[in-house]
Structures are given as C-alpha cells and as structure tokens.
Amino acid sequence: MLVMCPGGKERTEAEFEDLFVKAGLKLTQIVSTAEDICVIEGRKLDN
C-alpha cells in the first residue's frame, strides 16, 4: 500500500470508520489473514 499508492499510509480502525462514514458506508468488520494484510468490509448506510 505504501509503495504502490503515492501518499498512502497505514490507518487505524477509527480512521477507516471515519473514511467509510464520509463515503456513506458503515465499517462492518476487519478480518485478519495469514499474511500481513486484512480484509476490510463495509456496507452502504441506510437512509
């Protein structure tokens, strides 16, 4: 992420929640994997 995306950075769960809300989404879960990455799941906020 940091190498592939100029200006990329690691984010905390709270920072991801904030980004998701600003995009009209709700962070539903973060799943750890066997590697050094996670899968981040979000859903569209109900209006």
mmCIF file of the N, C-alpha and C atoms, coordinates in Angstrom:
data_MODEL
# 
_entry.id   MODEL 
# 
loop_
_atom_site.group_PDB 
_atom_site.id 
_atom_site.type_symbol 
_atom_site.label_atom_id 
_atom_site.label_alt_id 
_atom_site.label_comp_id 
_atom_site.label_asym_id 
_atom_site.label_entity_id 
_atom_site.label_seq_id 
_atom_site.pdbx_PDB_ins_code 
_atom_site.Cartn_x 
_atom_site.Cartn_y 
_atom_site.Cartn_z 
_atom_site.occupancy 
_atom_site.B_iso_or_equiv 
_atom_site.pdbx_formal_charge 
_atom_site.auth_seq_id 
_atom_site.auth_comp_id 
_atom_site.auth_asym_id 
_atom_site.auth_atom_id 
_atom_site.pdbx_PDB_model_num 
ATOM 1   N N  . MET A 1 1  ? 0.826   -1.184  0.000  1.00 0.00 ? 1  MET A N  1 
ATOM 2   C CA . MET A 1 1  ? 0.000   0.000   0.000  1.00 0.00 ? 1  MET A CA 1 
ATOM 3   C C  . MET A 1 1  ? 0.871   1.250   0.000  1.00 0.00 ? 1  MET A C  1 
ATOM 4   N N  . LEU A 1 2  ? 1.845   1.277   0.858  1.00 0.00 ? 2  LEU A N  1 
ATOM 5   C CA . LEU A 1 2  ? 2.676   2.467   0.967  1.00 0.00 ? 2  LEU A CA 1 
ATOM 6   C C  . LEU A 1 2  ? 3.570   2.648   -0.254 1.00 0.00 ? 2  LEU A C  1 
ATOM 7   N N  . VAL A 1 3  ? 3.928   1.544   -0.903 1.00 0.00 ? 3  VAL A N  1 
ATOM 8   C CA . VAL A 1 3  ? 4.797   1.616   -2.076 1.00 0.00 ? 3  VAL A CA 1 
ATOM 9   C C  . VAL A 1 3  ? 3.988   1.876   -3.339 1.00 0.00 ? 3  VAL A C  1 
ATOM 10  N N  . MET A 1 4  ? 2.820   1.274   -3.424 1.00 0.00 ? 4  MET A N  1 
ATOM 11  C CA . MET A 1 4  ? 2.027   1.335   -4.650 1.00 0.00 ? 4  MET A CA 1 
ATOM 12  C C  . MET A 1 4  ? 1.206   2.620   -4.776 1.00 0.00 ? 4  MET A C  1 
ATOM 13  N N  . CYS A 1 5  ? 0.867   3.247   -3.702 1.00 0.00 ? 5  CYS A N  1 
ATOM 14  C CA . CYS A 1 5  ? 0.000   4.430   -3.744 1.00 0.00 ? 5  CYS A CA 1 
ATOM 15  C C  . CYS A 1 5  ? 0.750   5.648   -3.212 1.00 0.00 ? 5  CYS A C  1 
ATOM 16  N N  . PRO A 1 6  ? 1.046   6.613   -4.088 1.00 0.00 ? 6  PRO A N  1 
ATOM 17  C CA . PRO A 1 6  ? 1.711   7.837   -3.592 1.00 0.00 ? 6  PRO A CA 1 
ATOM 18  C C  . PRO A 1 6  ? 0.857   8.480   -2.490 1.00 0.00 ? 6  PRO A C  1 
ATOM 19  N N  . GLY A 1 7  ? 1.478   8.787   -1.389 1.00 0.00 ? 7  GLY A N  1 
ATOM 20  C CA . GLY A 1 7  ? 0.750   9.400   -0.274 1.00 0.00 ? 7  GLY A CA 1 
ATOM 21  C C  . GLY A 1 7  ? -0.005  8.401   0.575  1.00 0.00 ? 7  GLY A C  1 
ATOM 22  N N  . GLY A 1 8  ? 0.141   7.094   0.273  1.00 0.00 ? 8  GLY A N  1 
ATOM 23  C CA . GLY A 1 8  ? -0.549  6.066   1.047  1.00 0.00 ? 8  GLY A CA 1 
ATOM 24  C C  . GLY A 1 8  ? -0.029  6.006   2.473  1.00 0.00 ? 8  GLY A C  1 
ATOM 25  N N  . LYS A 1 9  ? -0.853  5.520   3.374  1.00 0.00 ? 9  LYS A N  1 
ATOM 26  C CA . LYS A 1 9  ? -0.419  5.378   4.766  1.00 0.00 ? 9  LYS A CA 1 
ATOM 27  C C  . LYS A 1 9  ? -1.232  4.287   5.430  1.00 0.00 ? 9  LYS A C  1 
ATOM 28  N N  . GLU A 1 10 ? -0.712  3.774   6.523  1.00 0.00 ? 10 GLU A N  1 
ATOM 29  C CA . GLU A 1 10 ? -1.465  2.811   7.311  1.00 0.00 ? 10 GLU A CA 1 
ATOM 30  C C  . GLU A 1 10 ? -2.461  3.581   8.156  1.00 0.00 ? 10 GLU A C  1 
ATOM 31  N N  . ARG A 1 11 ? -3.640  2.994   8.350  1.00 0.00 ? 11 ARG A N  1 
ATOM 32  C CA . ARG A 1 11 ? -4.691  3.665   9.109  1.00 0.00 ? 11 ARG A CA 1 
ATOM 33  C C  . ARG A 1 11 ? -5.167  2.786   10.258 1.00 0.00 ? 11 ARG A C  1 
ATOM 34  N N  . THR A 1 12 ? -5.660  3.438   11.309 1.00 0.00 ? 12 THR A N  1 
ATOM 35  C CA . THR A 1 12 ? -6.245  2.717   12.433 1.00 0.00 ? 12 THR A CA 1 
ATOM 36  C C  . THR A 1 12 ? -7.691  2.364   12.091 1.00 0.00 ? 12 THR A C  1 
ATOM 37  N N  . GLU A 1 13 ? -8.290  1.512   12.894 1.00 0.00 ? 13 GLU A N  1 
ATOM 38  C CA . GLU A 1 13 ? -9.701  1.164   12.698 1.00 0.00 ? 13 GLU A CA 1 
ATOM 39  C C  . GLU A 1 13 ? -10.574 2.413   12.761 1.00 0.00 ? 13 GLU A C  1 
ATOM 40  N N  . ALA A 1 14 ? -10.298 3.301   13.704 1.00 0.00 ? 14 ALA A N  1 
ATOM 41  C CA . ALA A 1 14 ? -11.086 4.537   13.836 1.00 0.00 ? 14 ALA A CA 1 
ATOM 42  C C  . ALA A 1 14 ? -10.956 5.409   12.590 1.00 0.00 ? 14 ALA A C  1 
ATOM 43  N N  . GLU A 1 15 ? -9.769  5.466   12.008 1.00 0.00 ? 15 GLU A N  1 
ATOM 44  C CA . GLU A 1 15 ? -9.576  6.258   10.787 1.00 0.00 ? 15 GLU A CA 1 
ATOM 45  C C  . GLU A 1 15 ? -10.348 5.649   9.616  1.00 0.00 ? 15 GLU A C  1 
ATOM 46  N N  . PHE A 1 16 ? -10.369 4.309   9.529  1.00 0.00 ? 16 PHE A N  1 
ATOM 47  C CA . PHE A 1 16 ? -11.154 3.660   8.483  1.00 0.00 ? 16 PHE A CA 1 
ATOM 48  C C  . PHE A 1 16 ? -12.644 3.919   8.692  1.00 0.00 ? 16 PHE A C  1 
ATOM 49  N N  . GLU A 1 17 ? -13.116 3.849   9.947  1.00 0.00 ? 17 GLU A N  1 
ATOM 50  C CA . GLU A 1 17 ? -14.529 4.130   10.227 1.00 0.00 ? 17 GLU A CA 1 
ATOM 51  C C  . GLU A 1 17 ? -14.900 5.526   9.741  1.00 0.00 ? 17 GLU A C  1 
ATOM 52  N N  . ASP A 1 18 ? -14.044 6.506   10.016 1.00 0.00 ? 18 ASP A N  1 
ATOM 53  C CA . ASP A 1 18 ? -14.288 7.883   9.591  1.00 0.00 ? 18 ASP A CA 1 
ATOM 54  C C  . ASP A 1 18 ? -14.339 7.985   8.066  1.00 0.00 ? 18 ASP A C  1 
ATOM 55  N N  . LEU A 1 19 ? -13.401 7.349   7.380  1.00 0.00 ? 19 LEU A N  1 
ATOM 56  C CA . LEU A 1 19 ? -13.395 7.355   5.916  1.00 0.00 ? 19 LEU A CA 1 
ATOM 57  C C  . LEU A 1 19 ? -14.658 6.710   5.352  1.00 0.00 ? 19 LEU A C  1 
ATOM 58  N N  . PHE A 1 20 ? -15.061 5.597   5.940  1.00 0.00 ? 20 PHE A N  1 
ATOM 59  C CA . PHE A 1 20 ? -16.254 4.903   5.461  1.00 0.00 ? 20 PHE A CA 1 
ATOM 60  C C  . PHE A 1 20 ? -17.499 5.771   5.645  1.00 0.00 ? 20 PHE A C  1 
ATOM 61  N N  . VAL A 1 21 ? -17.644 6.414   6.801  1.00 0.00 ? 21 VAL A N  1 
ATOM 62  C CA . VAL A 1 21 ? -18.803 7.282   7.046  1.00 0.00 ? 21 VAL A CA 1 
ATOM 63  C C  . VAL A 1 21 ? -18.840 8.417   6.030  1.00 0.00 ? 21 VAL A C  1 
ATOM 64  N N  . LYS A 1 22 ? -17.699 9.019   5.757  1.00 0.00 ? 22 LYS A N  1 
ATOM 65  C CA . LYS A 1 22 ? -17.641 10.107  4.778  1.00 0.00 ? 22 LYS A CA 1 
ATOM 66  C C  . LYS A 1 22 ? -18.034 9.630   3.384  1.00 0.00 ? 22 LYS A C  1 
ATOM 67  N N  . ALA A 1 23 ? -17.846 8.331   3.107  1.00 0.00 ? 23 ALA A N  1 
ATOM 68  C CA . ALA A 1 23 ? -18.210 7.763   1.811  1.00 0.00 ? 23 ALA A CA 1 
ATOM 69  C C  . ALA A 1 23 ? -19.629 7.181   1.810  1.00 0.00 ? 23 ALA A C  1 
ATOM 70  N N  . GLY A 1 24 ? -20.366 7.359   2.924  1.00 0.00 ? 24 GLY A N  1 
ATOM 71  C CA . GLY A 1 24 ? -21.729 6.835   3.007  1.00 0.00 ? 24 GLY A CA 1 
ATOM 72  C C  . GLY A 1 24 ? -21.785 5.352   3.320  1.00 0.00 ? 24 GLY A C  1 
ATOM 73  N N  . LEU A 1 25 ? -20.737 4.843   3.972  1.00 0.00 ? 25 LEU A N  1 
ATOM 74  C CA . LEU A 1 25 ? -20.642 3.421   4.297  1.00 0.00 ? 25 LEU A CA 1 
ATOM 75  C C  . LEU A 1 25 ? -20.497 3.216   5.798  1.00 0.00 ? 25 LEU A C  1 
ATOM 76  N N  . LYS A 1 26 ? -20.751 1.984   6.236  1.00 0.00 ? 26 LYS A N  1 
ATOM 77  C CA . LYS A 1 26 ? -20.521 1.597   7.629  1.00 0.00 ? 26 LYS A CA 1 
ATOM 78  C C  . LYS A 1 26 ? -19.496 0.476   7.638  1.00 0.00 ? 26 LYS A C  1 
ATOM 79  N N  . LEU A 1 27 ? -18.441 0.642   8.402  1.00 0.00 ? 27 LEU A N  1 
ATOM 80  C CA . LEU A 1 27 ? -17.431 -0.406  8.565  1.00 0.00 ? 27 LEU A CA 1 
ATOM 81  C C  . LEU A 1 27 ? -18.069 -1.543  9.355  1.00 0.00 ? 27 LEU A C  1 
ATOM 82  N N  . THR A 1 28 ? -18.146 -2.737  8.749  1.00 0.00 ? 28 THR A N  1 
ATOM 83  C CA . THR A 1 28 ? -18.813 -3.849  9.427  1.00 0.00 ? 28 THR A CA 1 
ATOM 84  C C  . THR A 1 28 ? -17.843 -4.832  10.063 1.00 0.00 ? 28 THR A C  1 
ATOM 85  N N  . GLN A 1 29 ? -16.687 -5.041  9.432  1.00 0.00 ? 29 GLN A N  1 
ATOM 86  C CA . GLN A 1 29 ? -15.702 -5.917  10.072 1.00 0.00 ? 29 GLN A CA 1 
ATOM 87  C C  . GLN A 1 29 ? -14.340 -5.795  9.412  1.00 0.00 ? 29 GLN A C  1 
ATOM 88  N N  . ILE A 1 30 ? -13.337 -6.149  10.176 1.00 0.00 ? 30 ILE A N  1 
ATOM 89  C CA . ILE A 1 30 ? -11.965 -6.240  9.680  1.00 0.00 ? 30 ILE A CA 1 
ATOM 90  C C  . ILE A 1 30 ? -11.512 -7.665  9.963  1.00 0.00 ? 30 ILE A C  1 
ATOM 91  N N  . VAL A 1 31 ? -11.138 -8.377  8.896  1.00 0.00 ? 31 VAL A N  1 
ATOM 92  C CA . VAL A 1 31 ? -10.759 -9.787  9.017  1.00 0.00 ? 31 VAL A CA 1 
ATOM 93  C C  . VAL A 1 31 ? -9.257  -9.916  8.797  1.00 0.00 ? 31 VAL A C  1 
ATOM 94  N N  . SER A 1 32 ? -8.570  -10.446 9.779  1.00 0.00 ? 32 SER A N  1 
ATOM 95  C CA . SER A 1 32 ? -7.138  -10.714 9.640  1.00 0.00 ? 32 SER A CA 1 
ATOM 96  C C  . SER A 1 32 ? -6.940  -11.924 8.746  1.00 0.00 ? 32 SER A C  1 
ATOM 97  N N  . THR A 1 33 ? -5.819  -11.955 8.036  1.00 0.00 ? 33 THR A N  1 
ATOM 98  C CA . THR A 1 33 ? -5.486  -13.099 7.193  1.00 0.00 ? 33 THR A CA 1 
ATOM 99  C C  . THR A 1 33 ? -4.165  -13.694 7.672  1.00 0.00 ? 33 THR A C  1 
ATOM 100 N N  . ALA A 1 34 ? -3.757  -14.772 7.044  1.00 0.00 ? 34 ALA A N  1 
ATOM 101 C CA . ALA A 1 34 ? -2.486  -15.401 7.407  1.00 0.00 ? 34 ALA A CA 1 
ATOM 102 C C  . ALA A 1 34 ? -1.298  -14.530 7.002  1.00 0.00 ? 34 ALA A C  1 
ATOM 103 N N  . GLU A 1 35 ? -1.518  -13.611 6.094  1.00 0.00 ? 35 GLU A N  1 
ATOM 104 C CA . GLU A 1 35 ? -0.473  -12.689 5.651  1.00 0.00 ? 35 GLU A CA 1 
ATOM 105 C C  . GLU A 1 35 ? -0.538  -11.403 6.475  1.00 0.00 ? 35 GLU A C  1 
ATOM 106 N N  . ASP A 1 36 ? 0.277   -10.435 6.117  1.00 0.00 ? 36 ASP A N  1 
ATOM 107 C CA . ASP A 1 36 ? 0.287   -9.154  6.833  1.00 0.00 ? 36 ASP A CA 1 
ATOM 108 C C  . ASP A 1 36 ? -0.719  -8.173  6.250  1.00 0.00 ? 36 ASP A C  1 
ATOM 109 N N  . ILE A 1 37 ? -1.877  -8.682  5.840  1.00 0.00 ? 37 ILE A N  1 
ATOM 110 C CA . ILE A 1 37 ? -2.934  -7.822  5.304  1.00 0.00 ? 37 ILE A CA 1 
ATOM 111 C C  . ILE A 1 37 ? -4.254  -8.178  5.972  1.00 0.00 ? 37 ILE A C  1 
ATOM 112 N N  . CYS A 1 38 ? -5.225  -7.303  5.860  1.00 0.00 ? 38 CYS A N  1 
ATOM 113 C CA . CYS A 1 38 ? -6.562  -7.548  6.379  1.00 0.00 ? 38 CYS A CA 1 
ATOM 114 C C  . CYS A 1 38 ? -7.575  -7.273  5.280  1.00 0.00 ? 38 CYS A C  1 
ATOM 115 N N  . VAL A 1 39 ? -8.739  -7.887  5.408  1.00 0.00 ? 39 VAL A N  1 
ATOM 116 C CA . VAL A 1 39 ? -9.859  -7.601  4.527  1.00 0.00 ? 39 VAL A CA 1 
ATOM 117 C C  . VAL A 1 39 ? -10.799 -6.694  5.311  1.00 0.00 ? 39 VAL A C  1 
ATOM 118 N N  . ILE A 1 40 ? -11.139 -5.552  4.720  1.00 0.00 ? 40 ILE A N  1 
ATOM 119 C CA . ILE A 1 40 ? -11.990 -4.573  5.396  1.00 0.00 ? 40 ILE A CA 1 
ATOM 120 C C  . ILE A 1 40 ? -13.335 -4.579  4.690  1.00 0.00 ? 40 ILE A C  1 
ATOM 121 N N  . GLU A 1 41 ? -14.412 -4.835  5.443  1.00 0.00 ? 41 GLU A N  1 
ATOM 122 C CA . GLU A 1 41 ? -15.747 -4.933  4.870  1.00 0.00 ? 41 GLU A CA 1 
ATOM 123 C C  . GLU A 1 41 ? -16.603 -3.765  5.309  1.00 0.00 ? 41 GLU A C  1 
ATOM 124 N N  . GLY A 1 42 ? -17.349 -3.228  4.369  1.00 0.00 ? 42 GLY A N  1 
ATOM 125 C CA . GLY A 1 42 ? -18.271 -2.150  4.682  1.00 0.00 ? 42 GLY A CA 1 
ATOM 126 C C  . GLY A 1 42 ? -19.575 -2.326  3.931  1.00 0.00 ? 42 GLY A C  1 
ATOM 127 N N  . ARG A 1 43 ? -20.605 -1.668  4.420  1.00 0.00 ? 43 ARG A N  1 
ATOM 128 C CA . ARG A 1 43 ? -21.928 -1.720  3.785  1.00 0.00 ? 43 ARG A CA 1 
ATOM 129 C C  . ARG A 1 43 ? -22.457 -0.303  3.640  1.00 0.00 ? 43 ARG A C  1 
ATOM 130 N N  . LYS A 1 44 ? -23.315 -0.121  2.652  1.00 0.00 ? 44 LYS A N  1 
ATOM 131 C CA . LYS A 1 44 ? -23.943 1.168   2.433  1.00 0.00 ? 44 LYS A CA 1 
ATOM 132 C C  . LYS A 1 44 ? -24.832 1.513   3.619  1.00 0.00 ? 44 LYS A C  1 
ATOM 133 N N  . LEU A 1 45 ? -24.743 2.756   4.083  1.00 0.00 ? 45 LEU A N  1 
ATOM 134 C CA . LEU A 1 45 ? -25.581 3.207   5.185  1.00 0.00 ? 45 LEU A CA 1 
ATOM 135 C C  . LEU A 1 45 ? -27.024 3.291   4.730  1.00 0.00 ? 45 LEU A C  1 
ATOM 136 N N  . ASP A 1 46 ? -27.965 2.881   5.589  1.00 0.00 ? 46 ASP A N  1 
ATOM 137 C CA . ASP A 1 46 ? -29.383 3.020   5.290  1.00 0.00 ? 46 ASP A CA 1 
ATOM 138 C C  . ASP A 1 46 ? -29.790 4.474   5.409  1.00 0.00 ? 46 ASP A C  1 
ATOM 139 N N  . ASN A 1 47 ? -30.578 4.920   4.490  1.00 0.00 ? 47 ASN A N  1 
ATOM 140 C CA . ASN A 1 47 ? -31.038 6.333   4.533  1.00 0.00 ? 47 ASN A CA 1 
ATOM 141 C C  . ASN A 1 47 ? -32.405 6.428   5.142  1.00 0.00 ? 47 ASN A C  1 
# 
